[in-house]
């Protein structure tokens, strides 16, 4: 029997189908015994019958979803709502599931079935029931992550409303779906084009700027304000070449600094240095005073001019010959 002619779509994953086809075409096997073959065919028939029964139950639940969960059916559709309720084990069980976990219902992220193939396409969950909704299918792939979150949150709210029998008409679910569609349209809108910003109306010299200030602010602004020299450097006179530091337009330009009225050529302002006079005055001696003294002995003796001061200071001690006794007056 040629296994490549057997249609296994819907029964096995695509990776497993490829492995089965390649193995069957390259392996020379032997036929199974009759008892083993009979058991194998019987197990396959049971699996197919169970699958068909599951589909019948889902079809029945789907046909009655308008009465069982009208709000959930309005958000995700009858088919997806039936699969969610069947997988969760009932409407009350679905209402207790967190919104983050509802995205995992029906997911086919089973890396064990890859049969050795790459897991690059399984970075995020695929094949969940929410992915089958019209909202997800009509959303661009770049925005599907936001759509998953919105749809999961609103689906849980609708399931809790149906579990509590709050709105049997399904208007609550319709309003939730409208909110989802509105937000998705908002996400798909193009960013507004950047409009040209008009320049503000220039204020005249006497204009009042609405800015807090005071004496301290004015002093600080005056300290850091631009000088008249820098203002002339920043200006350029049209039709007249400006002077530069290296000449011929090279180096730093001087603008209208040399072209302003009353300035003429460039020159550096000379700052006059003020020398402060010394507050301490040196002692002036008489012109007749000399440190040399002639003694009776033939020779010259050096004399100390400050010696009289030292002599007077030594005689004014406690044992001085000229000092008198001091008397303490008693009251």
C-alpha positions as a printed NumPy array, in Angstrom:
array([[  0.   ,   0.   ,   0.   ],
       [  1.358,   3.392,  -1.006],
       [  1.132,   5.736,   2.035],
       [  1.732,   8.803,  -0.112],
       [ -1.751,   8.358,  -1.586],
       [ -3.47 ,   8.349,   1.82 ],
       [ -4.998,  11.702,   2.823],
       [ -3.978,  12.328,   6.43 ],
       [ -4.921,  16.018,   6.549],
       [ -6.965,  16.797,   9.622],
       [ -5.824,  13.661,  11.415],
       [ -2.121,  14.347,  11.964],
       [  0.086,  17.445,  11.997],
       [  1.868,  18.354,   8.785],
       [  5.297,  17.438,  10.216],
       [  4.093,  13.975,  11.279],
       [  2.424,  13.413,   7.886],
       [  5.736,  14.112,   6.165],
       [  7.591,  11.704,   8.461],
       [  5.017,   8.947,   7.877],
       [  5.15 ,   9.399,   4.098],
       [  8.952,   9.379,   3.916],
       [  9.282,   6.416,   6.29 ],
       [  6.674,   4.365,   4.432],
       [  8.365,   4.979,   1.086],
       [ 11.909,   4.16 ,   2.255],
       [ 11.273,   1.294,   4.703],
       [ 10.639,  -2.253,   3.559],
       [  8.369,  -3.595,   6.27 ],
       [  6.575,  -6.884,   6.728],
       [  2.802,  -7.405,   6.92 ],
       [  1.16 ,  -7.491,  10.359],
       [ -0.456, -10.636,  11.721],
       [ -4.214, -10.852,  11.372],
       [ -4.991, -10.382,  15.058],
       [ -2.713,  -7.316,  15.347],
       [ -4.13 ,  -5.828,  12.159],
       [ -7.687,  -6.403,  13.387],
       [ -6.995,  -4.63 ,  16.702],
       [ -5.305,  -1.731,  14.906],
       [ -8.21 ,  -1.2  ,  12.53 ],
       [-10.689,  -1.455,  15.398],
       [ -8.786,   1.214,  17.378],
       [ -8.758,   3.492,  14.336],
       [-12.51 ,   3.053,  13.856],
       [-13.108,   3.936,  17.513],
       [-10.968,   7.059,  17.227],
       [-12.865,   8.157,  14.131],
       [-16.222,   7.486,  15.779],
       [-15.207,   9.5  ,  18.847],
       [-14.1  ,  12.365,  16.638],
       [-17.377,  12.322,  14.709],
       [-19.35 ,  12.245,  17.975],
       [-17.358,  15.225,  19.209],
       [-18.193,  17.132,  16.051],
       [-21.894,  16.313,  16.453],
       [-21.863,  17.566,  20.043],
       [-20.094,  20.751,  19.001],
       [-22.587,  21.287,  16.2  ],
       [-25.461,  20.806,  18.617],
       [-23.958,  23.19 ,  21.167],
       [-23.196,  25.666,  18.395],
       [-26.809,  25.623,  17.25 ],
       [-27.969,  26.35 ,  20.808],
       [-25.343,  28.95 ,  21.668],
       [-27.808,  31.764,  21.107],
       [-29.708,  30.525,  24.175],
       [-26.806,  29.16 ,  26.256],
       [-24.331,  32.062,  25.946],
       [-25.769,  34.874,  23.81 ],
       [-23.228,  37.489,  24.887],
       [-20.201,  35.248,  24.329],
       [-21.578,  34.237,  20.928],
       [-21.957,  37.889,  19.984],
       [-18.282,  38.548,  20.789],
       [-16.48 ,  35.522,  19.31 ],
       [-19.155,  33.759,  17.267],
       [-21.192,  30.629,  17.9  ],
       [-18.584,  28.142,  16.655],
       [-15.731,  29.55 ,  18.748],
       [-17.99 ,  29.971,  21.783],
       [-19.029,  26.315,  21.591],
       [-15.387,  25.188,  21.415],
       [-14.412,  27.391,  24.365],
       [-17.246,  26.084,  26.528],
       [-16.561,  22.461,  25.568],
       [-12.831,  22.769,  26.278],
       [-13.309,  24.579,  29.597],
       [-15.885,  22.051,  30.805],
       [-18.953,  24.26 ,  30.875],
       [-19.978,  27.884,  30.968],
       [-19.465,  28.241,  34.733],
       [-15.932,  26.831,  34.445],
       [-15.158,  29.174,  31.563],
       [-16.296,  32.155,  33.639],
       [-13.713,  31.355,  36.337],
       [-10.762,  31.175,  33.938],
       [ -8.47 ,  34.273,  33.921],
       [ -8.356,  36.332,  30.749],
       [ -4.706,  35.448,  30.134],
       [ -5.482,  31.722,  30.166],
       [ -8.383,  31.85 ,  27.726],
       [ -5.872,  32.489,  24.956],
       [ -4.402,  29.032,  25.636],
       [ -7.623,  27.11 ,  25.006],
       [ -7.218,  25.04 ,  21.879],
       [ -3.558,  25.955,  21.402],
       [ -1.461,  23.488,  19.428],
       [  1.94 ,  24.33 ,  20.755],
       [  3.211,  20.778,  21.127],
       [  6.911,  20.735,  20.377],
       [  7.04 ,  16.957,  20.852],
       [  5.113,  16.473,  17.604],
       [  7.642,  18.337,  15.485],
       [  9.586,  15.128,  14.785],
       [ 12.936,  16.891,  14.895],
       [ 11.97 ,  19.898,  12.771],
       [ 12.721,  23.508,  13.636],
       [ 10.823,  25.287,  16.403],
       [ 11.297,  28.726,  14.846],
       [  7.615,  29.09 ,  13.999],
       [  6.512,  28.216,  17.537],
       [  7.769,  31.362,  19.254],
       [  4.175,  32.323,  20.025],
       [  1.028,  30.285,  20.477],
       [ -0.88 ,  29.343,  17.327],
       [ -4.028,  27.397,  16.632],
       [ -6.03 ,  28.617,  19.631],
       [ -9.774,  28.984,  19.3  ],
       [ -9.681,  32.768,  19.539],
       [ -7.546,  32.84 ,  16.409],
       [-10.525,  31.487,  14.432],
       [-12.669,  34.563,  15.103],
       [-13.425,  37.116,  12.412],
       [-11.77 ,  39.899,  14.406],
       [ -8.399,  38.143,  14.526],
       [ -8.553,  37.067,  10.892],
       [ -9.251,  40.628,   9.72 ],
       [ -6.475,  42.129,  11.854],
       [ -2.983,  42.677,  10.383],
       [ -0.309,  40.349,  11.814],
       [  1.528,  43.259,  13.42 ],
       [ -1.513,  44.127,  15.574],
       [ -2.744,  40.647,  16.426],
       [ -1.036,  40.641,  19.809],
       [ -3.165,  43.593,  20.911],
       [ -6.232,  41.976,  19.351],
       [ -5.646,  38.752,  21.33 ],
       [ -5.571,  40.686,  24.59 ],
       [ -8.684,  42.751,  23.845],
       [-10.694,  39.759,  22.642],
       [ -9.685,  37.61 ,  25.626],
       [-10.665,  40.304,  28.133],
       [-14.046,  40.983,  26.557],
       [-14.772,  37.269,  26.083],
       [-14.332,  36.6  ,  29.786],
       [-16.624,  39.514,  30.647],
       [-19.267,  38.173,  28.272],
       [-18.91 ,  34.625,  29.674],
       [-19.364,  35.895,  33.231],
       [-22.442,  37.834,  32.171],
       [-23.906,  34.692,  30.576],
       [-23.016,  32.59 ,  33.615],
       [-24.93 ,  35.   ,  35.845],
       [-27.842,  35.201,  33.359],
       [-27.502,  38.959,  33.326],
       [-28.461,  39.803,  29.736],
       [-30.235,  37.047,  27.756],
       [-30.748,  39.329,  24.758],
       [-27.021,  39.543,  23.913],
       [-26.892,  43.338,  23.787],
       [-24.031,  43.389,  26.288],
       [-21.913,  41.153,  24.059],
       [-22.732,  43.284,  21.014],
       [-21.55 ,  46.409,  22.84 ],
       [-18.309,  44.645,  23.85 ],
       [-17.651,  43.652,  20.257],
       [-18.249,  47.236,  19.163],
       [-15.637,  48.417,  21.678],
       [-13.126,  45.892,  20.316],
       [-13.728,  46.934,  16.706],
       [-13.459,  50.609,  17.608],
       [-10.122,  50.115,  19.367],
       [ -8.73 ,  48.023,  16.528],
       [ -9.724,  50.681,  14.001],
       [ -8.008,  53.248,  16.186],
       [ -4.822,  51.172,  16.204],
       [ -4.877,  50.806,  12.425],
       [ -5.239,  54.525,  11.779],
       [ -2.276,  56.317,  10.294],
       [ -0.375,  58.717,  12.49 ],
       [ -1.353,  62.348,  11.889],
       [  0.996,  64.248,   9.637],
       [  3.258,  66.737,  11.325],
       [  1.834,  70.192,  10.75 ],
       [  4.144,  73.182,  10.299],
       [  4.285,  75.172,  13.481],
       [  3.886,  78.915,  12.876],
       [  6.392,  81.25 ,  14.414],
       [  5.147,  83.296,  17.359],
       [  4.431,  86.98 ,  16.915],
       [  7.608,  88.881,  17.784],
       [  7.268,  91.267,  20.698],
       [  8.509,  94.813,  20.421],
       [ 11.052,  96.312,  22.752],
       [  8.314,  97.643,  25.017],
       [  6.367,  94.41 ,  24.989],
       [  5.663,  92.628,  28.233],
       [  6.644,  88.992,  28.512],
       [  4.529,  86.929,  30.825],
       [  7.442,  85.503,  32.744],
       [  8.116,  85.555,  36.423],
       [ 11.089,  87.548,  37.513],
       [ 12.424,  90.115,  39.922],
       [ 15.562,  91.941,  40.878],
       [ 17.456,  88.684,  41.263],
       [ 16.26 ,  87.439,  37.881],
       [ 17.19 ,  90.719,  36.2  ],
       [ 20.668,  90.652,  37.726],
       [ 21.228,  87.096,  36.539],
       [ 20.012,  87.917,  33.034],
       [ 22.239,  90.962,  32.907],
       [ 25.216,  88.893,  33.987],
       [ 24.717,  86.357,  31.195],
       [ 23.345,  88.651,  28.505],
       [ 25.119,  88.851,  25.171],
       [ 27.555,  91.725,  24.776],
       [ 27.447,  94.371,  22.051],
       [ 30.662,  93.005,  20.606],
       [ 29.189,  89.52 ,  20.257],
       [ 26.049,  90.968,  18.691],
       [ 28.157,  92.597,  15.987],
       [ 30.071,  89.339,  15.444],
       [ 26.819,  87.449,  14.947],
       [ 25.567,  89.883,  12.288],
       [ 26.556,  89.736,   8.632],
       [ 26.169,  92.59 ,   6.188],
       [ 24.964,  91.427,   2.812],
       [ 27.142,  92.307,  -0.144],
       [ 30.221,  93.036,   1.966],
       [ 32.838,  90.424,   2.792],
       [ 33.481,  90.038,   6.47 ],
       [ 36.911,  89.925,   7.99 ],
       [ 38.165,  86.664,   9.411],
       [ 40.953,  85.557,  11.662],
       [ 42.943,  83.85 ,   8.86 ],
       [ 41.833,  86.071,   5.986],
       [ 40.007,  85.223,   2.739],
       [ 37.012,  83.905,   4.64 ],
       [ 39.056,  81.334,   6.558],
       [ 38.987,  80.9  ,  10.284],
       [ 36.6  ,  82.676,  12.605],
       [ 34.518,  85.416,  11.063],
       [ 34.087,  88.793,  12.74 ],
       [ 30.778,  89.741,  11.106],
       [ 30.015,  93.459,  11.345],
       [ 32.494,  94.065,  14.132],
       [ 34.839,  95.993,  11.818],
       [ 32.023,  97.49 ,   9.726],
       [ 30.019,  99.089,  12.497],
       [ 29.883, 102.876,  12.688],
       [ 32.45 , 104.416,  14.933],
       [ 34.511, 101.252,  15.391],
       [ 36.752, 101.143,  12.342],
       [ 39.474,  98.509,  12.394],
       [ 39.584,  95.647,  14.8  ],
       [ 41.485,  96.403,  17.931],
       [ 41.683,  95.019,  21.374],
       [ 40.554,  97.211,  24.205],
       [ 43.479,  98.052,  26.44 ],
       [ 42.748,  97.566,  30.088],
       [ 44.633, 100.01 ,  32.253],
       [ 46.238,  98.366,  35.219],
       [ 45.822, 100.186,  38.473],
       [ 48.644,  99.815,  40.933],
       [ 47.672, 100.227,  44.545],
       [ 50.02 , 102.274,  46.671],
       [ 51.622, 100.431,  49.539],
       [ 49.923, 101.184,  52.837],
       [ 53.048, 100.399,  54.896],
       [ 55.839, 102.995,  54.85 ],
       [ 59.441, 102.1  ,  55.512],
       [ 61.386, 103.846,  58.304],
       [ 63.446, 106.774,  57.097],
       [ 66.794, 107.41 ,  58.729],
       [ 68.706, 110.668,  58.796],
       [ 71.414, 111.18 ,  56.259],
       [ 73.998, 111.67 ,  59.007],
       [ 73.321, 108.292,  60.561],
       [ 75.774, 105.57 ,  59.748],
       [ 76.418, 102.073,  60.955],
       [ 80.159, 102.747,  61.063],
       [ 81.76 , 104.239,  64.183],
       [ 85.385, 105.401,  64.587],
       [ 86.932, 104.257,  67.846],
       [ 90.052, 105.576,  69.605],
       [ 91.719, 102.43 ,  68.507],
       [ 92.776, 102.648,  64.948],
       [ 89.993, 100.899,  63.118],
       [ 86.297, 100.979,  62.327],
       [ 83.592,  99.506,  64.56 ],
       [ 80.177,  98.523,  63.304],
       [ 77.412,  99.93 ,  65.532],
       [ 73.832,  98.731,  65.898],
       [ 71.279, 101.579,  65.459],
       [ 68.641,  99.688,  67.457],
       [ 70.888,  99.182,  70.467],
       [ 69.409, 102.114,  72.513],
       [ 65.986, 100.524,  72.274],
       [ 67.276,  97.243,  73.606],
       [ 69.08 ,  99.019,  76.44 ],
       [ 65.989, 100.974,  77.454],
       [ 63.895,  97.803,  77.301],
       [ 66.393,  95.963,  79.554],
       [ 66.402,  98.769,  82.145],
       [ 62.63 ,  98.884,  82.381],
       [ 62.394,  95.487,  84.057],
       [ 61.398,  94.672,  87.607],
       [ 64.962,  95.164,  88.916],
       [ 65.555,  98.449,  87.113],
       [ 67.611, 101.116,  88.926],
       [ 65.356, 103.945,  87.82 ],
       [ 62.03 , 102.197,  88.466],
       [ 60.009, 103.063,  91.573],
       [ 57.82 , 100.961,  93.808],
       [ 54.188, 100.776,  92.874],
       [ 51.608, 101.286,  95.562],
       [ 48.247,  99.582,  95.447],
       [ 45.453, 101.794,  96.626],
       [ 43.025, 100.142,  98.987],
       [ 39.467, 101.293,  99.344]])
